């Protein structure tokens, strides 16, 4: 899973890893990415980790911010 490859590089507590993995899955589901090998899955993982590194830990806020920022940058679309 893309999120775990990125989390392996950073320093996150176990609770944070679980939180970020859950948020990642929710974002994937929300935008309709099913295939974890889809390049958008890696973009989503990167964005979730980036937001967490900036200090965000609220799961709903992380999910909403990730979706909003990715859609604004046109990195993802709901249905390709």
QUIMOUR-V881669 format. One record per backbone hydrogen bond with DSSP energy under -1.0 kcal/mol. NH is the residue of the N-H (numbers start at 1). CO is the residue of the C=O. If there is no record, write none. Layout:
((NH/CO) (NH/CO))
This chain:
((5/1) (6/2) (7/3) (8/4) (17/13) (18/14) (19/15) (20/16) (21/17) (22/18) (23/19) (24/20) (25/21) (26/22) (27/23) (28/24) (29/25) (30/26) (31/27) (33/28) (38/35) (41/38) (43/39) (44/40) (45/41) (46/42) (47/43) (48/44) (49/45) (50/46) (51/47) (52/48) (53/49) (54/50) (55/52) (56/51) (62/58) (63/59) (64/60) (65/61) (66/62) (67/63) (68/64) (69/65) (70/66) (71/67) (72/68) (73/69) (75/70))
